[in-house]
Amino acid sequence: MQMKEILERLLAGEFTVAEAQRALEANQVEQVDDLARLDPGRMARKGVPEVILASGKTPELCARLALRLVETSGVALVSRVTESHDIALRAAAGGLEFEVFGSGRRLRRGPAPEPSTGAIGVLAAGTSDVDVAEEARMVAESMDVRVLRAYDVGISAVHRLAEPLAAMVRADIDAVVVVAGMEGALPTLVGGLVAVPVVAVPTSTGYGAGGRGLAALLAMLQTCSPGVTVVNIDNGIGAGAAAALVALRVARVRSEPSLTARG
């Protein structure tokens, strides 16, 4: 929808001021030279924030894009950050809040509010999977969703899973992200134990033929546990967004019972 149409609908009484503001925010595109078109209105339009992928970008460009995103939306999320990217982002951040989520970074004006809407769980099979799990947490918390997490709970010592998973169930989580490499079995196990959607994330952790995440991906796609959905290898960003959207929808239904009545 173009700005002219939004303003015309506002004048015609078809939009309230708040609705027109949301529509304008959702249509905003921020041009950075001829290199990038940032989407700072994505959060207003979709409920999922814009995320800058550091891979393939120079540290200097990554920092420029992050600062521009903070200027226009108040927050910038960056994924797949290397040491050189981290140095450039820290130097550019100045007085901004700078937070680390595994290989993800969040820059924002002022401290982040405590997430308050809905809840999800994030599980990582091994410590080598934590970077991906933390990027999922970064996105979900930036969507105002509370995250309960437990790491190094893979099936090689399956008794480690019982207590944290029980705590998540008691907390009434709305979805759970399960991150695993190697043979990728943890999401199938979790999917057989919980009554909420499971978003499975294969990681590129593994040896030989199973390396780079292919074995984990195929195992998760072949799961026998209903209710398990699989994202691409190392895609913690997508998994966190999907699980958080479920939690936000559940929270909305709980706060507006009329939605349930309408079906």
Short mmCIF file of the C-alpha atoms (twelve columns), coordinates in Angstrom:
data_MODEL
# 
_entry.id   MODEL 
# 
loop_
_atom_site.group_PDB 
_atom_site.id 
_atom_site.type_symbol 
_atom_site.label_atom_id 
_atom_site.label_alt_id 
_atom_site.label_comp_id 
_atom_site.label_asym_id 
_atom_site.label_seq_id 
_atom_site.Cartn_x 
_atom_site.Cartn_y 
_atom_site.Cartn_z 
_atom_site.pdbx_PDB_model_num 
ATOM 1   C CA . MET A 1   0.000   0.000   0.000  1 
ATOM 2   C CA . GLN A 2   1.425   3.380   -1.041 1 
ATOM 3   C CA . MET A 3   1.572   6.401   1.278  1 
ATOM 4   C CA . LYS A 4   -1.022  8.269   -0.846 1 
ATOM 5   C CA . GLU A 5   -3.571  5.474   -0.420 1 
ATOM 6   C CA . ILE A 6   -2.914  5.279   3.316  1 
ATOM 7   C CA . LEU A 7   -3.493  9.032   3.723  1 
ATOM 8   C CA . GLU A 8   -6.621  8.940   1.553  1 
ATOM 9   C CA . ARG A 9   -8.085  6.130   3.654  1 
ATOM 10  C CA . LEU A 10  -7.247  8.063   6.814  1 
ATOM 11  C CA . LEU A 11  -9.079  11.157  5.504  1 
ATOM 12  C CA . ALA A 12  -12.036 9.001   4.414  1 
ATOM 13  C CA . GLY A 13  -12.342 7.567   7.909  1 
ATOM 14  C CA . GLU A 14  -11.446 4.065   6.754  1 
ATOM 15  C CA . PHE A 15  -8.284  4.101   8.926  1 
ATOM 16  C CA . THR A 16  -7.842  5.281   12.467 1 
ATOM 17  C CA . VAL A 17  -4.684  7.257   13.225 1 
ATOM 18  C CA . ALA A 18  -3.150  4.152   14.850 1 
ATOM 19  C CA . GLU A 19  -3.988  1.988   11.821 1 
ATOM 20  C CA . ALA A 20  -2.506  4.557   9.441  1 
ATOM 21  C CA . GLN A 21  0.653   4.745   11.545 1 
ATOM 22  C CA . ARG A 22  1.056   0.944   11.427 1 
ATOM 23  C CA . ALA A 23  0.512   0.920   7.673  1 
ATOM 24  C CA . LEU A 24  3.107   3.652   7.147  1 
ATOM 25  C CA . GLU A 25  5.633   1.836   9.334  1 
ATOM 26  C CA . ALA A 26  5.008   -1.414  7.480  1 
ATOM 27  C CA . ASN A 27  5.718   0.224   4.117  1 
ATOM 28  C CA . GLN A 28  8.981   1.849   5.144  1 
ATOM 29  C CA . VAL A 29  12.111  0.865   3.190  1 
ATOM 30  C CA . GLU A 30  15.494  2.315   4.111  1 
ATOM 31  C CA . GLN A 31  17.917  2.621   1.190  1 
ATOM 32  C CA . VAL A 32  21.638  2.415   2.029  1 
ATOM 33  C CA . ASP A 33  23.530  3.710   -1.034 1 
ATOM 34  C CA . ASP A 34  23.139  1.157   -3.826 1 
ATOM 35  C CA . LEU A 35  24.019  -1.745  -1.559 1 
ATOM 36  C CA . ALA A 36  21.003  -2.574  0.568  1 
ATOM 37  C CA . ARG A 37  17.311  -1.929  1.170  1 
ATOM 38  C CA . LEU A 38  16.592  -2.367  4.852  1 
ATOM 39  C CA . ASP A 39  13.087  -3.256  6.032  1 
ATOM 40  C CA . PRO A 40  12.687  -1.516  9.413  1 
ATOM 41  C CA . GLY A 41  8.894   -1.885  9.202  1 
ATOM 42  C CA . ARG A 42  9.021   -5.674  9.191  1 
ATOM 43  C CA . MET A 43  8.299   -5.855  12.907 1 
ATOM 44  C CA . ALA A 44  5.193   -3.684  12.539 1 
ATOM 45  C CA . ARG A 45  4.028   -5.552  9.439  1 
ATOM 46  C CA . LYS A 46  4.825   -9.151  10.356 1 
ATOM 47  C CA . GLY A 47  5.809   -9.253  14.011 1 
ATOM 48  C CA . VAL A 48  9.313   -10.461 13.103 1 
ATOM 49  C CA . PRO A 49  12.243  -8.013  13.163 1 
ATOM 50  C CA . GLU A 50  14.641  -7.374  10.309 1 
ATOM 51  C CA . VAL A 51  17.864  -9.373  10.763 1 
ATOM 52  C CA . ILE A 52  21.178  -8.514  9.095  1 
ATOM 53  C CA . LEU A 53  23.141  -11.567 7.943  1 
ATOM 54  C CA . ALA A 54  26.817  -10.758 8.539  1 
ATOM 55  C CA . SER A 55  28.088  -13.567 6.292  1 
ATOM 56  C CA . GLY A 56  29.215  -12.205 2.944  1 
ATOM 57  C CA . LYS A 57  29.324  -8.612  4.203  1 
ATOM 58  C CA . THR A 58  32.422  -6.684  5.187  1 
ATOM 59  C CA . PRO A 59  32.603  -5.714  8.866  1 
ATOM 60  C CA . GLU A 60  32.339  -2.041  7.888  1 
ATOM 61  C CA . LEU A 61  29.181  -2.551  5.830  1 
ATOM 62  C CA . CYS A 62  27.643  -4.713  8.527  1 
ATOM 63  C CA . ALA A 63  28.218  -1.983  11.102 1 
ATOM 64  C CA . ARG A 64  26.767  0.704   8.805  1 
ATOM 65  C CA . LEU A 65  23.628  -1.313  8.193  1 
ATOM 66  C CA . ALA A 66  23.200  -2.046  11.889 1 
ATOM 67  C CA . LEU A 67  23.487  1.624   12.834 1 
ATOM 68  C CA . ARG A 68  20.996  2.657   10.151 1 
ATOM 69  C CA . LEU A 69  18.554  0.024   11.384 1 
ATOM 70  C CA . VAL A 70  18.884  1.284   14.951 1 
ATOM 71  C CA . GLU A 71  18.251  4.845   13.719 1 
ATOM 72  C CA . THR A 72  15.031  3.842   11.969 1 
ATOM 73  C CA . SER A 73  13.602  1.137   14.232 1 
ATOM 74  C CA . GLY A 74  15.454  1.435   17.543 1 
ATOM 75  C CA . VAL A 75  17.030  -2.021  17.346 1 
ATOM 76  C CA . ALA A 76  19.267  -4.038  15.017 1 
ATOM 77  C CA . LEU A 77  19.768  -7.804  15.039 1 
ATOM 78  C CA . VAL A 78  22.830  -9.280  13.328 1 
ATOM 79  C CA . SER A 79  23.386  -12.993 12.740 1 
ATOM 80  C CA . ARG A 80  26.448  -15.113 11.898 1 
ATOM 81  C CA . VAL A 81  28.883  -12.599 13.371 1 
ATOM 82  C CA . THR A 82  32.609  -13.338 13.097 1 
ATOM 83  C CA . GLU A 83  35.321  -11.847 15.297 1 
ATOM 84  C CA . SER A 84  36.033  -9.088  12.764 1 
ATOM 85  C CA . HIS A 85  32.327  -8.257  12.496 1 
ATOM 86  C CA . ASP A 86  32.109  -8.138  16.289 1 
ATOM 87  C CA . ILE A 87  34.992  -5.672  16.514 1 
ATOM 88  C CA . ALA A 88  33.400  -3.360  13.923 1 
ATOM 89  C CA . LEU A 89  29.967  -3.547  15.554 1 
ATOM 90  C CA . ARG A 90  31.351  -2.786  19.016 1 
ATOM 91  C CA . ALA A 91  33.304  0.179   17.684 1 
ATOM 92  C CA . ALA A 92  30.243  1.557   15.919 1 
ATOM 93  C CA . ALA A 93  27.844  0.938   18.802 1 
ATOM 94  C CA . GLY A 94  29.122  3.796   20.955 1 
ATOM 95  C CA . GLY A 95  26.558  4.347   23.710 1 
ATOM 96  C CA . LEU A 96  24.081  1.818   22.341 1 
ATOM 97  C CA . GLU A 97  23.177  -1.301  24.280 1 
ATOM 98  C CA . PHE A 98  25.257  -4.177  22.877 1 
ATOM 99  C CA . GLU A 99  24.180  -7.749  23.575 1 
ATOM 100 C CA . VAL A 100 25.710  -11.076 22.568 1 
ATOM 101 C CA . PHE A 101 23.608  -14.133 21.644 1 
ATOM 102 C CA . GLY A 102 26.084  -16.785 20.497 1 
ATOM 103 C CA . SER A 103 26.994  -15.694 16.977 1 
ATOM 104 C CA . GLY A 104 24.193  -13.112 17.047 1 
ATOM 105 C CA . ARG A 105 24.404  -9.502  18.198 1 
ATOM 106 C CA . ARG A 106 21.701  -7.025  19.194 1 
ATOM 107 C CA . LEU A 107 22.215  -3.261  19.186 1 
ATOM 108 C CA . ARG A 108 19.499  -1.056  20.594 1 
ATOM 109 C CA . ARG A 109 18.722  2.325   22.066 1 
ATOM 110 C CA . GLY A 110 18.333  1.808   25.798 1 
ATOM 111 C CA . PRO A 111 18.063  -1.481  27.706 1 
ATOM 112 C CA . ALA A 112 15.789  -4.195  26.385 1 
ATOM 113 C CA . PRO A 113 12.486  -4.582  28.237 1 
ATOM 114 C CA . GLU A 114 11.877  -7.923  29.899 1 
ATOM 115 C CA . PRO A 115 9.979   -10.172 27.421 1 
ATOM 116 C CA . SER A 116 6.384   -10.555 28.546 1 
ATOM 117 C CA . THR A 117 4.190   -12.121 25.852 1 
ATOM 118 C CA . GLY A 118 3.903   -15.902 25.662 1 
ATOM 119 C CA . ALA A 119 6.758   -18.306 26.224 1 
ATOM 120 C CA . ILE A 120 8.820   -20.804 24.260 1 
ATOM 121 C CA . GLY A 121 11.542  -23.264 25.142 1 
ATOM 122 C CA . VAL A 122 14.930  -23.518 23.449 1 
ATOM 123 C CA . LEU A 123 16.930  -26.741 23.805 1 
ATOM 124 C CA . ALA A 124 20.414  -27.418 22.443 1 
ATOM 125 C CA . ALA A 125 21.711  -30.973 22.224 1 
ATOM 126 C CA . GLY A 126 25.388  -30.081 22.697 1 
ATOM 127 C CA . THR A 127 27.536  -27.098 23.493 1 
ATOM 128 C CA . SER A 128 28.542  -26.942 19.816 1 
ATOM 129 C CA . ASP A 129 24.892  -26.161 19.025 1 
ATOM 130 C CA . VAL A 130 24.588  -23.226 21.421 1 
ATOM 131 C CA . ASP A 131 25.438  -20.483 18.893 1 
ATOM 132 C CA . VAL A 132 22.464  -21.482 16.746 1 
ATOM 133 C CA . ALA A 133 20.193  -21.846 19.777 1 
ATOM 134 C CA . GLU A 134 21.181  -18.410 21.028 1 
ATOM 135 C CA . GLU A 135 20.270  -16.798 17.707 1 
ATOM 136 C CA . ALA A 136 16.824  -18.366 18.070 1 
ATOM 137 C CA . ARG A 137 16.583  -16.848 21.557 1 
ATOM 138 C CA . MET A 138 17.700  -13.447 20.269 1 
ATOM 139 C CA . VAL A 139 14.889  -13.309 17.728 1 
ATOM 140 C CA . ALA A 140 12.179  -14.631 20.060 1 
ATOM 141 C CA . GLU A 141 13.055  -12.233 22.880 1 
ATOM 142 C CA . SER A 142 13.170  -9.350  20.393 1 
ATOM 143 C CA . MET A 143 9.573   -10.308 19.518 1 
ATOM 144 C CA . ASP A 144 8.635   -9.833  23.206 1 
ATOM 145 C CA . VAL A 145 8.411   -13.582 23.855 1 
ATOM 146 C CA . ARG A 146 9.844   -15.106 27.027 1 
ATOM 147 C CA . VAL A 147 12.434  -17.847 26.456 1 
ATOM 148 C CA . LEU A 148 13.265  -20.755 28.773 1 
ATOM 149 C CA . ARG A 149 16.477  -22.442 27.686 1 
ATOM 150 C CA . ALA A 150 18.492  -25.550 28.492 1 
ATOM 151 C CA . TYR A 151 21.716  -26.510 26.748 1 
ATOM 152 C CA . ASP A 152 23.814  -29.675 26.517 1 
ATOM 153 C CA . VAL A 153 20.819  -31.988 26.972 1 
ATOM 154 C CA . GLY A 154 21.414  -34.340 24.023 1 
ATOM 155 C CA . ILE A 155 20.455  -37.992 23.925 1 
ATOM 156 C CA . SER A 156 23.973  -39.317 24.563 1 
ATOM 157 C CA . ALA A 157 23.088  -38.770 28.239 1 
ATOM 158 C CA . VAL A 158 19.333  -38.506 27.949 1 
ATOM 159 C CA . HIS A 159 18.733  -38.188 31.698 1 
ATOM 160 C CA . ARG A 160 19.982  -34.575 31.413 1 
ATOM 161 C CA . LEU A 161 16.809  -33.674 29.512 1 
ATOM 162 C CA . ALA A 162 14.187  -34.681 32.074 1 
ATOM 163 C CA . GLU A 163 14.387  -31.818 34.553 1 
ATOM 164 C CA . PRO A 164 14.656  -28.846 32.141 1 
ATOM 165 C CA . LEU A 165 11.954  -30.221 29.857 1 
ATOM 166 C CA . ALA A 166 9.635   -30.767 32.834 1 
ATOM 167 C CA . ALA A 167 10.287  -27.170 33.918 1 
ATOM 168 C CA . MET A 168 9.312   -25.932 30.447 1 
ATOM 169 C CA . VAL A 169 6.103   -27.948 30.510 1 
ATOM 170 C CA . ARG A 170 5.240   -26.554 33.957 1 
ATOM 171 C CA . ALA A 171 5.857   -23.048 32.619 1 
ATOM 172 C CA . ASP A 172 3.229   -23.744 29.934 1 
ATOM 173 C CA . ILE A 173 5.428   -22.961 26.935 1 
ATOM 174 C CA . ASP A 174 3.631   -22.543 23.611 1 
ATOM 175 C CA . ALA A 175 6.343   -24.067 21.375 1 
ATOM 176 C CA . VAL A 176 9.867   -25.402 21.679 1 
ATOM 177 C CA . VAL A 177 12.913  -24.977 19.457 1 
ATOM 178 C CA . VAL A 178 15.200  -28.024 19.501 1 
ATOM 179 C CA . VAL A 179 18.699  -27.590 18.076 1 
ATOM 180 C CA . ALA A 180 20.878  -30.630 17.363 1 
ATOM 181 C CA . GLY A 181 23.731  -31.753 15.152 1 
ATOM 182 C CA . MET A 182 25.383  -35.170 14.812 1 
ATOM 183 C CA . GLU A 183 22.539  -37.704 14.190 1 
ATOM 184 C CA . GLY A 184 19.846  -35.085 14.998 1 
ATOM 185 C CA . ALA A 185 17.717  -37.334 17.231 1 
ATOM 186 C CA . LEU A 186 16.767  -34.912 20.002 1 
ATOM 187 C CA . PRO A 187 13.759  -33.257 18.260 1 
ATOM 188 C CA . THR A 188 12.135  -36.666 17.685 1 
ATOM 189 C CA . LEU A 189 12.500  -37.508 21.368 1 
ATOM 190 C CA . VAL A 190 11.161  -34.138 22.508 1 
ATOM 191 C CA . GLY A 191 8.339   -34.307 19.966 1 
ATOM 192 C CA . GLY A 192 7.166   -37.536 21.566 1 
ATOM 193 C CA . LEU A 193 7.047   -35.977 25.035 1 
ATOM 194 C CA . VAL A 194 5.443   -32.530 24.644 1 
ATOM 195 C CA . ALA A 195 2.035   -31.357 23.465 1 
ATOM 196 C CA . VAL A 196 3.225   -28.191 21.715 1 
ATOM 197 C CA . PRO A 197 4.765   -27.562 18.280 1 
ATOM 198 C CA . VAL A 198 8.441   -28.479 17.991 1 
ATOM 199 C CA . VAL A 199 10.665  -26.514 15.609 1 
ATOM 200 C CA . ALA A 200 13.713  -28.652 14.843 1 
ATOM 201 C CA . VAL A 201 17.004  -27.082 13.785 1 
ATOM 202 C CA . PRO A 202 19.752  -29.297 12.355 1 
ATOM 203 C CA . THR A 203 23.238  -27.892 12.835 1 
ATOM 204 C CA . SER A 204 26.438  -28.392 10.902 1 
ATOM 205 C CA . THR A 205 28.026  -30.201 13.862 1 
ATOM 206 C CA . GLY A 206 29.205  -33.718 13.072 1 
ATOM 207 C CA . TYR A 207 31.853  -36.013 11.648 1 
ATOM 208 C CA . GLY A 208 32.606  -37.354 8.185  1 
ATOM 209 C CA . ALA A 209 29.524  -38.222 6.111  1 
ATOM 210 C CA . GLY A 210 27.272  -36.649 8.717  1 
ATOM 211 C CA . GLY A 211 29.182  -33.388 8.804  1 
ATOM 212 C CA . ARG A 212 27.818  -30.014 7.705  1 
ATOM 213 C CA . GLY A 213 24.397  -30.997 9.025  1 
ATOM 214 C CA . LEU A 214 23.111  -33.279 6.270  1 
ATOM 215 C CA . ALA A 215 22.661  -36.335 8.495  1 
ATOM 216 C CA . ALA A 216 20.846  -34.280 11.137 1 
ATOM 217 C CA . LEU A 217 18.619  -32.637 8.514  1 
ATOM 218 C CA . LEU A 218 17.590  -35.949 6.935  1 
ATOM 219 C CA . ALA A 219 16.985  -37.559 10.330 1 
ATOM 220 C CA . MET A 220 14.728  -34.692 11.399 1 
ATOM 221 C CA . LEU A 221 12.810  -34.786 8.117  1 
ATOM 222 C CA . GLN A 222 12.261  -38.520 8.685  1 
ATOM 223 C CA . THR A 223 11.011  -38.047 12.256 1 
ATOM 224 C CA . CYS A 224 8.222   -40.318 13.460 1 
ATOM 225 C CA . SER A 225 7.058   -37.763 16.055 1 
ATOM 226 C CA . PRO A 226 4.021   -35.806 14.814 1 
ATOM 227 C CA . GLY A 227 4.115   -32.067 15.378 1 
ATOM 228 C CA . VAL A 228 7.785   -31.608 14.500 1 
ATOM 229 C CA . THR A 229 8.604   -29.017 11.837 1 
ATOM 230 C CA . VAL A 230 12.133  -28.705 10.425 1 
ATOM 231 C CA . VAL A 231 13.985  -25.591 9.289  1 
ATOM 232 C CA . ASN A 232 17.201  -25.450 7.292  1 
ATOM 233 C CA . ILE A 233 20.658  -26.270 8.637  1 
ATOM 234 C CA . ASP A 234 21.865  -23.756 11.261 1 
ATOM 235 C CA . ASN A 235 18.720  -21.616 10.788 1 
ATOM 236 C CA . GLY A 236 18.231  -20.531 14.390 1 
ATOM 237 C CA . ILE A 237 16.841  -17.205 13.185 1 
ATOM 238 C CA . GLY A 238 13.981  -18.852 11.299 1 
ATOM 239 C CA . ALA A 239 13.264  -21.291 14.106 1 
ATOM 240 C CA . GLY A 240 13.108  -18.567 16.745 1 
ATOM 241 C CA . ALA A 241 10.768  -16.497 14.580 1 
ATOM 242 C CA . ALA A 242 8.443   -19.437 13.866 1 
ATOM 243 C CA . ALA A 243 8.185   -20.499 17.502 1 
ATOM 244 C CA . ALA A 244 7.685   -16.915 18.674 1 
ATOM 245 C CA . LEU A 245 4.885   -16.352 16.154 1 
ATOM 246 C CA . VAL A 246 3.101   -19.386 17.607 1 
ATOM 247 C CA . ALA A 247 3.511   -17.982 21.122 1 
ATOM 248 C CA . LEU A 248 2.271   -14.540 20.076 1 
ATOM 249 C CA . ARG A 249 -0.801  -16.018 18.421 1 
ATOM 250 C CA . VAL A 250 -1.594  -18.126 21.479 1 
ATOM 251 C CA . ALA A 251 -1.170  -15.074 23.719 1 
ATOM 252 C CA . ARG A 252 -3.532  -13.085 21.517 1 
ATOM 253 C CA . VAL A 253 -6.209  -15.784 21.672 1 
ATOM 254 C CA . ARG A 254 -5.864  -15.978 25.438 1 
ATOM 255 C CA . SER A 255 -6.278  -12.208 25.783 1 
ATOM 256 C CA . GLU A 256 -9.144  -12.007 23.265 1 
ATOM 257 C CA . PRO A 257 -11.540 -14.930 23.903 1 
ATOM 258 C CA . SER A 258 -13.754 -13.701 21.060 1 
ATOM 259 C CA . LEU A 259 -11.109 -14.972 18.609 1 
ATOM 260 C CA . THR A 260 -11.703 -18.506 19.841 1 
ATOM 261 C CA . ALA A 261 -15.454 -18.074 19.566 1 
ATOM 262 C CA . ARG A 262 -15.095 -17.004 15.909 1 
ATOM 263 C CA . GLY A 263 -13.047 -20.152 15.232 1 
# 
